Amino acid sequence: MFAWLIWLVSWGLIAVGCVFIVSGAIGLIRMPDLYTRLHAASVTDTGGAIFIVLGLTLQAFFVFDNPMAGIKVVLVLFFTLFTAPTASHALAKTALLSGHVPTDGEGKPILDSPETAQRLAKSRPEK
Amino acid sequence: MFIVATLALLITMVLTLFRALMGPTIFDRILAVNSFGTKTVLLIAVYGFLTGRPDFVDIALVYALINYIGTIAVLKFFEYDDLGSDAYQEDDF
């Protein structure tokens, strides 16, 4: 009774992870602007990673009887959840600093000029 | 099950590469390469479990960290035109 329950739960978790990954990748293609694509890419980093790694840990602990692999997969998730948002933040800040103006759905720029984008990106006001 | 995850990951990697080629600005390319890297991490982990050798996860762990460092290095080089520059003290803190 116990084995098929583990298989079922890990199947479900990995399937949900796949849904997140595919939706993130489609969002990466179809989103109009860089900053919205950043959101779509981070959907795959966080949503997909969490569910797939949970499914893998279940498999590692019960089916493969290899708890060390389960712990390492959780470590992979731990580092991914730290590094992905930081990388997205650094990318958005660099883009804004170099004057990449965010645009809305129809391509109309939200900020009036790249200079305001650069001013917004600087964390300290101009001396 | 792992085959489904592996196929989904491979398809999304093709989509990410498509965004990397098509991306108008350089930031789209950096984003696509970063996203491709995290998908490779998941692919290595899932493929390790697919072939019954769960010790692939060490490679995925190392790859996750190196991918992050690569993205930050490219961003710093792009922002300050010099990897070793200490110019960021003025405007970032």
Backbone of each chain as ProteinMPNN parsed JSONL, in Angstrom:
{"seq_chain_A": "MFAWLIWLVSWGLIAVGCVFIVSGAIGLIRMPDLYTRLHAASVTDTGGAIFIVLGLTLQAFFVFDNPMAGIKVVLVLFFTLFTAPTASHALAKTALLSGHVPTDGEGKPILDSPETAQRLAKSRPEK", "coords_chain_A": {"N_chain_A": [[0.846, -1.192, 0.0], [2.027, 1.141, 0.683], [4.011, 1.736, -1.157], [2.877, 2.364, -3.682], [1.634, 4.673, -3.042], [3.686, 6.483, -2.573], [4.801, 6.559, -5.122], [2.63, 7.705, -6.502], [2.32, 10.231, -5.287], [4.828, 11.408, -5.804], [4.808, 11.34, -8.566], [2.685, 13.161, -9.06], [3.768, 15.529, -7.943], [6.007, 15.96, -9.595], [4.752, 16.225, -12.029], [3.275, 18.588, -11.651], [5.457, 20.283, -11.336], [6.481, 20.159, -13.932], [4.42, 21.42, -15.302], [4.695, 24.005, -14.335], [7.235, 24.621, -15.361], [6.891, 24.491, -18.136], [4.949, 26.449, -18.512], [6.372, 28.67, -17.647], [8.372, 28.805, -19.604], [6.869, 29.248, -21.92], [5.831, 31.705, -21.227], [8.219, 33.098, -21.221], [8.668, 33.323, -23.905], [6.438, 34.652, -24.942], [6.03, 37.006, -23.595], [5.84, 40.615, -23.619], [7.899, 42.363, -22.851], [11.182, 43.044, -21.424], [11.178, 43.053, -18.615], [8.834, 41.782, -17.895], [9.398, 39.317, -18.907], [11.367, 38.573, -17.188], [9.871, 37.974, -14.953], [8.463, 35.767, -15.924], [10.562, 33.973, -16.357], [11.412, 33.561, -13.765], [9.335, 32.175, -12.755], [9.711, 29.58, -13.65], [12.101, 29.073, -12.329], [11.466, 29.142, -9.567], [8.83, 27.924, -9.052], [8.848, 25.565, -10.722], [11.249, 24.354, -9.879], [10.853, 23.88, -7.132], [8.683, 22.01, -7.017], [9.576, 19.875, -8.59], [11.896, 19.139, -7.262], [10.868, 18.381, -4.799], [9.399, 16.139, -5.578], [11.556, 14.557, -6.425], [12.98, 14.204, -4.051], [11.227, 12.662, -2.573], [11.251, 10.352, -4.124], [13.964, 9.736, -3.868], [14.294, 9.201, -1.128], [12.469, 7.081, -0.565], [12.135, 5.273, -2.725], [14.619, 4.956, -3.959], [16.104, 4.491, -1.763], [18.187, 6.133, -0.871], [19.203, 8.275, 1.089], [21.119, 10.295, 1.097], [21.232, 11.335, -1.476], [18.73, 12.487, -1.555], [18.99, 14.517, 0.331], [20.916, 16.058, -0.935], [19.537, 16.872, -3.191], [17.657, 18.523, -2.058], [19.416, 20.444, -1.171], [20.257, 21.48, -3.616], [17.896, 22.702, -4.378], [17.749, 24.576, -2.326], [19.955, 26.289, -2.84], [19.277, 27.129, -5.402], [16.948, 28.579, -4.896], [18.005, 30.695, -3.567], [19.807, 31.853, -5.376], [18.488, 32.393, -7.796], [16.472, 34.54, -7.535], [18.252, 36.577, -6.84], [19.888, 36.814, -9.063], [17.983, 37.6, -10.941], [17.256, 40.055, -9.871], [19.691, 41.452, -10.08], [19.954, 41.489, -12.828], [17.708, 43.003, -13.617], [18.307, 45.429, -12.395], [20.686, 46.164, -13.666], [19.747, 46.418, -16.262], [17.941, 48.507, -15.963], [19.678, 50.47, -15.083], [21.186, 50.893, -17.337], [19.436, 52.245, -18.845], [17.277, 50.944, -20.026], [14.119, 51.162, -20.974], [11.124, 50.261, -19.364], [8.299, 48.826, -21.06], [4.731, 48.867, -21.714], [1.987, 46.586, -22.473], [1.235, 47.324, -25.127], [3.567, 48.281, -26.04], [4.082, 50.861, -25.419], [6.256, 53.091, -23.872], [6.725, 53.097, -20.336], [8.17, 54.706, -18.56], [9.237, 58.112, -19.033], [11.743, 58.747, -20.114], [15.052, 57.387, -20.868], [16.79, 58.486, -19.006], [15.329, 58.948, -16.669], [14.891, 56.322, -16.025], [17.489, 55.499, -15.424], [17.937, 57.136, -13.237], [16.071, 56.13, -11.468], [17.173, 53.667, -11.021], [19.435, 54.058, -9.559], [20.562, 53.557, -6.278], [21.269, 55.451, -4.434], [20.482, 58.883, -3.854], [21.343, 61.544, -6.168], [24.382, 63.292, -5.513]], "CA_chain_A": [[0.0, 0.0, 0.0], [2.833, 2.36, 0.906], [4.876, 2.067, -2.289], [2.207, 3.066, -4.798], [1.284, 6.04, -2.594], [4.872, 7.322, -2.82], [4.886, 6.78, -6.58], [1.556, 8.612, -6.936], [2.585, 11.602, -4.815], [5.985, 11.989, -6.513], [4.341, 11.605, -9.939], [1.902, 14.414, -9.052], [4.651, 16.68, -7.711], [6.851, 16.218, -10.771], [3.871, 16.712, -13.108], [3.013, 20.008, -11.393], [6.702, 20.987, -11.657], [6.581, 20.278, -15.393], [3.476, 22.453, -15.743], [5.307, 25.321, -14.044], [8.37, 24.884, -16.249], [6.406, 24.761, -19.5], [4.271, 27.762, -18.541], [7.406, 29.698, -17.583], [9.067, 28.932, -20.885], [5.953, 29.912, -22.874], [5.822, 33.12, -20.831], [9.486, 33.716, -21.659], [8.592, 33.614, -25.343], [5.34, 35.521, -25.387], [5.907, 38.267, -22.843], [6.24, 41.705, -24.528], [8.966, 43.262, -22.433], [12.218, 42.314, -20.69], [10.883, 42.905, -17.187], [7.813, 40.737, -17.722], [10.053, 38.017, -19.147], [12.067, 38.225, -15.944], [8.906, 37.283, -14.084], [8.162, 34.442, -16.471], [11.709, 33.077, -16.146], [11.525, 33.174, -12.357], [8.297, 31.171, -12.472], [10.305, 28.243, -13.79], [13.138, 28.854, -11.31], [10.942, 28.843, -8.227], [7.752, 26.942, -9.057], [9.271, 24.286, -11.275], [12.313, 23.737, -9.079], [10.333, 23.394, -5.848], [7.864, 20.795, -7.117], [10.359, 18.744, -9.108], [12.83, 18.671, -6.235], [10.108, 17.645, -3.782], [9.145, 14.814, -6.115], [12.798, 13.778, -6.454], [13.38, 13.79, -2.698], [10.384, 11.518, -2.187], [11.785, 9.173, -4.799], [15.297, 9.383, -3.352], [14.219, 8.644, 0.223], [11.713, 5.84, -0.385], [12.265, 4.29, -3.8], [16.023, 4.65, -4.209], [16.726, 4.226, -0.453], [19.473, 6.824, -0.881], [18.844, 9.574, 1.705], [22.114, 11.335, 0.804], [20.82, 12.007, -2.718], [17.578, 13.337, -1.228], [19.481, 15.733, 1.005], [21.609, 16.906, -1.917], [18.555, 17.517, -4.086], [17.097, 19.653, -1.301], [20.454, 21.487, -1.189], [20.186, 22.146, -4.928], [16.751, 23.616, -4.316], [18.085, 25.659, -1.396], [20.823, 27.273, -3.514], [18.551, 27.741, -6.523], [15.997, 29.579, -4.403], [18.74, 31.905, -3.187], [20.538, 32.531, -6.459], [17.651, 32.841, -8.919], [15.975, 35.915, -7.364], [19.345, 37.564, -6.831], [20.311, 37.044, -10.453], [16.938, 38.395, -11.611], [17.356, 41.447, -9.393], [20.884, 42.083, -10.658], [19.695, 41.731, -14.255], [16.769, 44.128, -13.766], [18.988, 46.681, -12.006], [21.625, 46.526, -14.723], [18.977, 46.89, -17.426], [17.393, 49.839, -15.673], [20.801, 51.413, -14.994], [21.68, 51.24, -18.673], [18.442, 53.029, -19.553], [16.32, 50.136, -20.791], [12.853, 51.662, -20.424], [10.066, 49.234, -19.427], [7.135, 49.226, -21.863], [3.545, 48.074, -21.343], [1.58, 45.569, -23.448], [1.185, 47.827, -26.515], [4.854, 48.803, -26.479], [4.233, 52.281, -25.053], [7.151, 53.118, -22.709], [6.082, 53.555, -19.098], [8.932, 55.878, -18.096], [9.271, 59.05, -20.161], [13.031, 58.79, -20.819], [16.035, 56.5, -20.229], [17.464, 59.133, -17.866], [14.563, 58.676, -15.442], [15.139, 54.918, -15.67], [18.782, 55.415, -14.718], [17.825, 57.785, -11.918], [15.347, 55.218, -10.576], [17.962, 52.487, -10.672], [20.503, 54.359, -8.576], [19.967, 53.401, -4.936], [21.501, 56.645, -3.608], [20.159, 60.093, -4.647], [22.524, 62.253, -6.692], [24.877, 64.224, -4.494]], "C_chain_A": [[0.883, 1.243, 0.0], [3.547, 2.752, -0.372], [4.107, 2.856, -3.331], [1.798, 4.473, -4.362], [2.456, 6.976, -2.874], [4.984, 7.62, -4.314], [3.861, 7.817, -7.014], [1.904, 10.043, -6.552], [3.752, 12.196, -5.599], [5.62, 12.237, -7.974], [3.63, 12.949, -9.984], [2.8, 15.615, -8.893], [5.456, 16.985, -8.963], [5.995, 16.711, -11.92], [3.568, 18.195, -12.899], [4.271, 20.82, -11.698], [6.848, 21.182, -13.149], [5.632, 21.353, -15.898], [4.084, 23.83, -15.504], [6.405, 25.627, -15.051], [7.877, 25.251, -17.634], [5.734, 26.128, -19.551], [5.3, 28.875, -18.451], [8.083, 29.896, -18.914], [8.173, 29.6, -21.919], [5.87, 31.391, -22.538], [7.081, 33.818, -21.292], [9.417, 34.094, -23.121], [7.595, 34.731, -25.597], [5.292, 36.857, -24.668], [6.47, 39.422, -23.672], [7.55, 42.367, -24.139], [9.969, 42.479, -21.595], [11.773, 42.044, -19.269], [9.774, 41.896, -16.952], [8.419, 39.365, -17.991], [10.84, 37.6, -17.916], [11.133, 37.471, -15.014], [8.648, 35.876, -14.592], [9.313, 33.481, -16.211], [11.779, 32.653, -14.693], [10.394, 32.237, -11.957], [8.905, 29.79, -12.593], [11.329, 28.0, -12.68], [12.521, 28.434, -9.994], [9.904, 27.732, -8.295], [8.223, 25.593, -9.536], [10.268, 23.595, -10.375], [11.729, 23.13, -7.808], [9.616, 22.066, -6.042], [8.686, 19.622, -7.624], [11.296, 18.223, -8.026], [12.09, 17.935, -5.134], [9.809, 16.235, -4.28], [10.393, 13.956, -6.086], [13.192, 13.334, -5.054], [12.528, 12.613, -2.241], [10.926, 10.245, -2.82], [13.101, 8.745, -4.155], [15.162, 8.703, -1.993], [13.594, 7.257, 0.214], [12.022, 4.833, -1.471], [13.73, 3.925, -3.984], [16.766, 4.303, -2.921], [18.081, 4.883, -0.37], [19.245, 8.194, -0.257], [19.846, 10.659, 1.366], [21.709, 12.082, -0.47], [19.642, 12.921, -2.433], [18.022, 14.632, -0.596], [20.154, 16.638, -0.009], [20.628, 17.57, -2.854], [17.92, 18.689, -3.357], [18.117, 20.783, -1.243], [20.438, 22.222, -2.519], [19.039, 23.146, -4.918], [17.085, 24.82, -3.444], [18.924, 26.716, -2.1], [20.082, 27.929, -4.66], [17.609, 28.824, -6.025], [16.711, 30.824, -3.904], [19.264, 32.626, -4.415], [19.598, 33.072, -7.522], [17.095, 34.238, -8.691], [17.089, 36.95, -7.379], [19.793, 37.864, -8.246], [19.268, 37.885, -11.183], [17.018, 39.846, -11.18], [18.536, 42.148, -10.034], [20.636, 42.409, -12.125], [18.784, 42.934, -14.424], [17.469, 45.44, -13.432], [19.956, 47.111, -13.105], [20.878, 47.056, -15.932], [18.464, 48.297, -17.178], [18.511, 50.874, -15.656], [21.268, 51.82, -16.385], [20.574, 51.861, -19.509], [17.477, 52.227, -20.379], [14.936, 50.439, -20.23], [11.809, 50.552, -20.494], [8.879, 49.722, -20.238], [5.947, 48.359, -21.452], [3.158, 47.192, -22.53], [1.661, 46.073, -24.879], [2.534, 48.424, -26.933], [5.03, 50.262, -26.161], [5.131, 52.328, -23.828], [6.461, 53.714, -21.492], [6.812, 54.782, -18.588], [9.122, 56.813, -19.285], [10.637, 59.033, -20.852], [14.003, 57.84, -20.133], [16.689, 57.148, -19.017], [16.674, 58.865, -16.584], [14.76, 57.227, -15.035], [16.449, 54.81, -14.915], [18.668, 56.034, -13.35], [17.114, 56.842, -10.955], [16.253, 54.088, -10.121], [18.99, 52.8, -9.612], [19.903, 54.319, -7.176], [20.211, 54.656, -4.099], [21.186, 57.876, -4.431], [21.442, 60.789, -5.079], [23.031, 63.233, -5.643], [24.689, 65.64, -4.994]], "O_chain_A": [[0.541, 2.263, -0.598], [3.69, 3.939, -0.665], [4.584, 3.881, -3.82], [1.633, 5.362, -5.198], [2.273, 8.1, -3.342], [5.225, 8.755, -4.724], [4.175, 8.709, -7.802], [1.801, 10.958, -7.369], [3.689, 13.352, -6.019], [6.061, 13.223, -8.564], [3.927, 13.784, -10.838], [2.644, 16.61, -9.6], [5.577, 18.146, -9.354], [6.452, 17.532, -12.715], [3.599, 18.975, -13.851], [4.181, 21.916, -12.252], [7.286, 22.24, -13.598], [5.974, 22.112, -16.805], [4.002, 24.712, -16.359], [6.505, 26.751, -15.543], [8.371, 26.199, -18.246], [5.918, 26.881, -20.508], [5.144, 29.913, -19.094], [8.345, 31.029, -19.318], [8.641, 30.421, -22.708], [5.84, 32.237, -23.431], [7.044, 34.977, -21.704], [10.033, 35.073, -23.542], [7.865, 35.648, -26.372], [4.573, 37.759, -25.099], [7.474, 39.243, -24.361], [8.253, 42.885, -25.006], [9.664, 41.39, -21.11], [11.959, 40.939, -18.759], [9.763, 41.22, -15.923], [8.016, 38.37, -17.388], [10.968, 36.409, -17.631], [11.512, 36.488, -14.378], [8.614, 34.916, -13.821], [9.091, 32.315, -15.885], [12.159, 31.52, -14.397], [10.483, 31.571, -10.926], [8.66, 28.922, -11.756], [11.433, 26.894, -12.15], [12.984, 27.483, -9.363], [10.079, 26.693, -7.658], [8.033, 24.584, -8.855], [10.161, 22.394, -10.127], [12.063, 22.002, -7.443], [9.892, 21.101, -5.329], [8.521, 18.498, -7.149], [11.474, 17.013, -7.883], [12.612, 16.966, -4.582], [9.936, 15.261, -3.538], [10.325, 12.77, -5.765], [13.683, 12.22, -4.873], [13.026, 11.683, -1.607], [11.049, 9.207, -2.169], [13.335, 7.559, -3.923], [15.854, 7.719, -1.733], [14.089, 6.348, 0.881], [12.16, 3.645, -1.18], [14.069, 2.753, -4.146], [17.918, 3.872, -2.966], [19.031, 4.286, 0.135], [19.105, 9.181, -0.979], [19.484, 11.836, 1.344], [21.825, 13.306, -0.541], [19.553, 14.011, -2.998], [17.518, 15.707, -0.922], [19.987, 17.857, 0.042], [20.846, 18.706, -3.277], [17.669, 19.733, -3.959], [17.74, 21.955, -1.264], [20.588, 23.443, -2.558], [19.178, 24.278, -5.379], [16.742, 25.953, -3.784], [18.644, 27.909, -1.979], [20.221, 29.132, -4.886], [17.481, 29.873, -6.656], [16.108, 31.893, -3.821], [19.187, 33.852, -4.504], [19.88, 34.12, -8.103], [17.227, 35.078, -9.581], [16.904, 38.065, -7.867], [20.049, 39.015, -8.597], [19.619, 38.779, -11.953], [16.871, 40.758, -11.993], [18.422, 43.289, -10.482], [21.046, 43.461, -12.615], [19.039, 43.793, -15.268], [17.254, 46.45, -14.103], [20.035, 48.294, -13.436], [21.309, 48.023, -16.56], [18.534, 49.166, -18.047], [18.345, 51.996, -16.137], [21.698, 52.955, -16.593], [20.716, 52.002, -20.724], [16.905, 52.746, -21.337], [14.616, 50.014, -19.12], [11.615, 49.956, -21.554], [8.484, 50.883, -20.13], [6.12, 47.265, -20.914], [3.923, 47.067, -23.487], [2.106, 45.342, -25.764], [2.658, 48.996, -28.016], [6.019, 50.866, -26.579], [4.824, 51.679, -22.828], [5.72, 54.692, -21.59], [6.188, 55.779, -18.225], [9.164, 56.355, -20.427], [10.706, 59.277, -22.057], [13.825, 57.512, -18.96], [17.102, 56.448, -18.093], [17.26, 58.589, -15.537], [14.796, 56.916, -13.844], [16.533, 54.123, -13.897], [19.241, 55.519, -12.39], [17.481, 56.747, -9.783], [16.139, 53.6, -8.997], [19.385, 51.92, -8.847], [18.881, 54.951, -6.906], [19.463, 54.918, -3.157], [21.572, 57.938, -5.598], [22.487, 60.646, -4.445], [22.253, 63.912, -4.973], [25.037, 66.593, -4.296]]}, "seq_chain_B": "MFIVATLALLITMVLTLFRALMGPTIFDRILAVNSFGTKTVLLIAVYGFLTGRPDFVDIALVYALINYIGTIAVLKFFEYDDLGSDAYQEDDF", "coords_chain_B": {"N_chain_B": [[7.668, 8.626, -15.708], [9.905, 10.181, -14.953], [10.775, 10.39, -17.5], [8.819, 11.952, -18.645], [9.284, 14.343, -17.307], [11.878, 14.849, -18.187], [11.482, 15.185, -20.95], [9.786, 17.417, -20.941], [11.521, 19.304, -19.865], [13.488, 19.389, -21.87], [12.049, 20.385, -24.035], [11.346, 22.913, -23.085], [13.862, 23.959, -22.859], [14.558, 24.268, -25.512], [12.746, 26.246, -26.194], [13.713, 28.3, -24.587], [16.233, 28.699, -25.707], [15.385, 29.642, -28.132], [14.334, 32.091, -27.368], [16.74, 33.225, -26.594], [18.096, 33.522, -29.02], [16.372, 35.168, -30.361], [16.04, 37.343, -28.804], [15.637, 40.833, -28.474], [17.212, 42.732, -26.971], [20.398, 42.808, -25.192], [19.967, 42.037, -22.641], [17.81, 40.31, -22.693], [19.045, 38.131, -23.765], [20.925, 37.463, -21.808], [19.189, 36.822, -19.763], [17.867, 34.645, -20.928], [19.966, 32.814, -21.15], [20.622, 32.46, -18.493], [18.237, 31.335, -17.551], [18.264, 29.042, -19.066], [20.42, 27.769, -17.896], [19.483, 27.17, -15.291], [17.515, 25.405, -15.987], [19.078, 23.386, -17.001], [20.24, 22.468, -14.695], [18.052, 21.266, -13.425], [17.533, 19.366, -15.344], [19.79, 17.712, -15.244], [19.531, 16.669, -12.678], [17.073, 15.304, -12.85], [17.613, 13.536, -14.937], [19.574, 12.042, -13.783], [18.101, 10.647, -11.89], [16.455, 9.328, -13.626], [18.09, 7.474, -14.935], [18.625, 5.871, -12.853], [20.792, 6.537, -11.249], [21.268, 8.221, -8.687], [23.407, 9.807, -7.85], [24.021, 11.807, -9.54], [23.263, 14.189, -8.632], [25.135, 15.705, -7.396], [26.562, 16.877, -9.45], [24.584, 18.502, -10.479], [24.293, 20.232, -8.384], [26.775, 21.609, -8.323], [26.667, 22.759, -10.815], [24.517, 24.507, -10.552], [25.521, 26.502, -8.87], [27.713, 27.488, -10.319], [26.471, 28.451, -12.56], [25.1, 30.62, -11.542], [27.201, 32.272, -10.738], [28.388, 32.796, -13.169], [26.373, 34.289, -14.457], [26.239, 36.576, -12.841], [28.822, 37.545, -13.206], [28.814, 38.204, -15.936], [26.905, 40.205, -15.887], [28.127, 42.093, -14.244], [30.345, 42.731, -15.774], [29.067, 43.813, -17.933], [27.887, 46.04, -16.844], [29.916, 47.625, -15.732], [31.995, 47.604, -17.509], [34.352, 46.446, -16.807], [35.73, 43.727, -15.231], [37.181, 43.795, -12.906], [36.562, 46.175, -11.746], [36.218, 48.76, -9.236], [34.199, 50.535, -9.187], [31.67, 50.433, -8.327], [31.303, 51.187, -5.758], [30.591, 53.861, -5.491], [27.926, 54.416, -6.496], [26.211, 52.483, -5.596], [25.977, 51.873, -2.914]], "CA_chain_B": [[7.496, 9.885, -14.972], [11.103, 10.991, -15.17], [10.857, 10.656, -18.941], [7.945, 13.106, -18.904], [9.977, 15.548, -16.831], [13.03, 15.113, -19.065], [10.992, 15.736, -22.226], [9.299, 18.788, -20.705], [12.688, 20.172, -19.694], [14.17, 19.569, -23.162], [11.231, 21.275, -24.877], [11.442, 24.294, -22.6], [15.203, 24.484, -23.159], [14.535, 24.752, -26.901], [12.053, 27.543, -26.186], [14.607, 29.313, -23.997], [17.256, 29.02, -26.729], [14.736, 30.474, -29.147], [14.318, 33.455, -26.836], [18.118, 33.746, -26.577], [18.452, 33.951, -30.378], [15.459, 36.198, -30.875], [15.92, 38.441, -27.853], [16.149, 42.078, -29.061], [18.305, 43.395, -26.24], [21.37, 41.866, -24.636], [19.48, 41.539, -21.357], [17.005, 39.113, -22.947], [19.949, 36.984, -23.983], [21.486, 37.049, -20.512], [18.093, 36.168, -19.035], [17.592, 33.321, -21.507], [21.061, 31.895, -20.824], [20.484, 32.132, -17.075], [17.121, 30.412, -17.396], [18.716, 27.771, -19.629], [21.29, 27.135, -16.909], [18.722, 26.549, -14.2], [16.835, 24.211, -16.516], [20.067, 22.303, -17.111], [20.387, 21.893, -13.351], [16.938, 20.344, -13.189], [17.638, 18.235, -16.27], [20.814, 16.781, -14.742], [18.99, 15.951, -11.517], [16.017, 14.371, -13.265], [18.207, 12.471, -15.745], [20.253, 11.14, -12.855], [17.118, 9.723, -11.314], [15.889, 8.501, -14.702], [18.956, 6.326, -15.225], [18.852, 5.084, -11.652], [22.057, 6.876, -10.565], [20.951, 9.513, -8.063], [24.535, 10.649, -7.447], [24.181, 12.916, -10.477], [22.781, 15.434, -8.037], [26.299, 16.548, -7.061], [26.874, 17.691, -10.637], [23.56, 19.545, -10.58], [24.578, 21.228, -7.332], [27.892, 22.457, -8.757], [26.243, 23.527, -11.986], [23.632, 25.606, -10.121], [26.329, 27.601, -8.323], [28.555, 28.089, -11.354], [25.582, 29.208, -13.446], [24.811, 31.907, -10.892], [28.398, 33.114, -10.756], [28.566, 33.25, -14.554], [25.42, 35.365, -14.778], [26.617, 37.81, -12.133], [30.053, 38.072, -13.828], [28.457, 38.868, -17.199], [26.198, 41.45, -15.58], [29.053, 43.105, -13.74], [31.174, 43.193, -16.895], [28.263, 44.659, -18.819], [27.52, 47.312, -16.211], [31.063, 48.466, -15.388], [32.987, 47.459, -18.571], [35.64, 45.916, -16.314], [35.353, 42.794, -14.169], [37.855, 44.083, -11.648], [36.388, 47.591, -11.375], [35.602, 48.979, -7.919], [33.43, 51.77, -9.347], [30.279, 50.362, -7.858], [31.095, 51.696, -4.398], [30.007, 55.201, -5.42], [26.506, 54.695, -6.698], [25.321, 51.388, -5.224], [25.718, 51.683, -1.471]], "C_chain_B": [[8.72, 10.784, -15.173], [11.236, 11.312, -16.645], [10.007, 11.865, -19.283], [8.662, 14.378, -18.488], [11.148, 15.881, -17.753], [12.568, 15.728, -20.374], [10.524, 17.167, -22.037], [10.48, 19.746, -20.587], [13.361, 20.423, -21.035], [13.385, 20.529, -24.042], [11.395, 22.716, -24.409], [12.837, 24.856, -22.846], [15.251, 24.978, -24.597], [13.849, 26.111, -26.956], [12.97, 28.632, -25.646], [15.694, 29.693, -24.986], [16.649, 29.909, -27.797], [14.676, 31.916, -28.668], [15.731, 34.031, -26.845], [18.489, 34.242, -27.973], [17.647, 35.169, -30.777], [15.52, 37.457, -30.035], [16.441, 39.737, -28.419], [17.34, 42.642, -28.294], [19.24, 42.329, -25.658], [20.842, 41.279, -23.336], [18.589, 40.322, -21.56], [17.906, 37.907, -23.111], [20.522, 36.515, -22.668], [20.423, 36.302, -19.724], [17.857, 34.777, -19.579], [18.708, 32.353, -21.135], [20.99, 31.497, -19.356], [19.362, 31.124, -16.86], [17.487, 29.047, -17.953], [19.584, 27.02, -18.628], [20.496, 26.474, -15.804], [17.951, 25.341, -14.711], [17.816, 23.064, -16.668], [20.275, 21.647, -15.757], [19.293, 20.875, -13.106], [17.061, 19.132, -14.091], [18.655, 17.217, -15.764], [20.246, 15.97, -13.586], [17.984, 14.896, -11.966], [16.62, 13.233, -14.073], [18.972, 11.489, -14.871], [19.277, 10.135, -12.272], [16.536, 8.813, -12.387], [16.755, 7.271, -14.927], [19.34, 5.591, -13.94], [20.164, 5.386, -10.968], [21.856, 8.225, -9.883], [22.162, 10.313, -7.655], [24.876, 11.674, -8.514], [23.907, 14.252, -9.802], [23.956, 16.313, -7.651], [26.628, 17.46, -8.241], [25.857, 18.822, -10.752], [23.833, 20.648, -9.564], [25.678, 22.171, -7.798], [27.447, 23.344, -9.908], [25.375, 24.697, -11.585], [24.478, 26.781, -9.644], [27.129, 28.279, -9.422], [27.698, 28.92, -12.296], [25.307, 30.586, -12.86], [26.013, 32.838, -11.002], [28.625, 33.636, -12.167], [27.638, 34.396, -14.886], [25.848, 36.658, -14.11], [27.878, 38.395, -12.765], [29.705, 38.809, -15.118], [27.792, 40.198, -16.896], [27.171, 42.511, -15.097], [29.91, 43.634, -14.884], [30.369, 44.143, -17.768], [28.033, 46.017, -18.187], [28.744, 48.2, -16.055], [32.188, 48.32, -16.398], [34.31, 46.943, -18.042], [35.319, 45.031, -15.137], [35.966, 43.213, -12.841], [37.537, 45.467, -11.119], [35.822, 47.68, -9.977], [34.719, 50.216, -7.987], [32.09, 51.663, -8.64], [30.151, 50.919, -6.45], [30.344, 53.025, -4.435], [28.481, 55.144, -5.487], [25.625, 53.606, -6.124], [25.053, 51.319, -3.74], [25.255, 52.98, -0.824]], "O_chain_B": [[8.604, 11.963, -15.508], [11.744, 12.371, -17.013], [10.398, 12.703, -20.096], [8.655, 15.371, -19.215], [11.387, 17.047, -18.065], [13.176, 16.679, -20.864], [10.817, 18.035, -22.859], [10.456, 20.85, -21.131], [13.767, 21.55, -21.317], [13.964, 21.382, -24.714], [11.562, 23.627, -25.22], [13.003, 26.064, -23.021], [15.9, 25.983, -24.887], [14.294, 27.015, -27.663], [13.007, 29.744, -26.173], [16.047, 30.867, -25.102], [17.305, 30.816, -28.309], [14.926, 32.848, -29.432], [15.897, 35.227, -27.084], [19.134, 35.283, -28.1], [18.148, 36.08, -31.436], [15.105, 38.525, -30.484], [17.602, 39.778, -28.828], [18.36, 42.989, -28.891], [18.928, 41.139, -25.633], [21.208, 40.166, -22.958], [18.584, 39.407, -20.736], [17.586, 36.806, -22.663], [20.606, 35.312, -22.419], [20.704, 35.282, -19.096], [17.667, 33.83, -18.815], [18.437, 31.19, -20.836], [21.259, 30.348, -19.004], [19.507, 30.176, -16.088], [17.088, 28.018, -17.407], [19.504, 25.796, -18.518], [20.793, 25.345, -15.414], [17.749, 24.371, -13.981], [17.449, 21.902, -16.49], [20.463, 20.434, -15.665], [19.553, 19.765, -12.642], [16.743, 18.012, -13.69], [18.424, 16.01, -15.838], [20.44, 14.757, -13.506], [18.031, 13.747, -11.526], [16.2, 12.085, -13.926], [19.027, 10.29, -15.147], [19.568, 8.943, -12.169], [16.168, 7.672, -12.109], [16.243, 6.163, -15.089], [20.27, 4.783, -13.937], [20.629, 4.573, -10.17], [22.231, 9.26, -10.434], [21.995, 11.422, -7.147], [25.904, 12.345, -8.419], [24.265, 15.309, -10.32], [23.815, 17.534, -7.581], [26.928, 18.641, -8.071], [26.21, 19.956, -11.078], [23.636, 21.832, -9.838], [25.542, 23.389, -7.687], [27.797, 24.522, -9.975], [25.463, 25.768, -12.185], [24.186, 27.93, -9.975], [27.218, 29.506, -9.459], [28.132, 29.966, -12.779], [25.283, 31.588, -13.575], [25.877, 34.021, -11.314], [29.01, 34.791, -12.346], [28.049, 35.367, -15.521], [25.826, 37.719, -14.734], [28.003, 39.616, -12.857], [30.221, 39.896, -15.378], [28.067, 41.202, -17.553], [27.072, 43.677, -15.477], [30.175, 44.833, -14.964], [30.889, 45.136, -18.278], [27.987, 47.031, -18.883], [28.638, 49.415, -16.224], [33.265, 48.869, -16.169], [35.31, 46.994, -18.758], [34.722, 45.478, -14.158], [35.368, 43.02, -11.783], [38.155, 45.912, -10.152], [35.053, 46.818, -9.552], [34.503, 50.88, -6.974], [31.44, 52.676, -8.379], [29.035, 51.114, -5.969], [29.551, 53.311, -3.537], [27.803, 55.742, -4.651], [24.402, 53.75, -6.142], [24.031, 50.776, -3.32], [24.991, 53.011, 0.378]]}, "name": "protein", "num_of_chains": 2, "seq": "MFAWLIWLVSWGLIAVGCVFIVSGAIGLIRMPDLYTRLHAASVTDTGGAIFIVLGLTLQAFFVFDNPMAGIKVVLVLFFTLFTAPTASHALAKTALLSGHVPTDGEGKPILDSPETAQRLAKSRPEKMFIVATLALLITMVLTLFRALMGPTIFDRILAVNSFGTKTVLLIAVYGFLTGRPDFVDIALVYALINYIGTIAVLKFFEYDDLGSDAYQEDDF"}
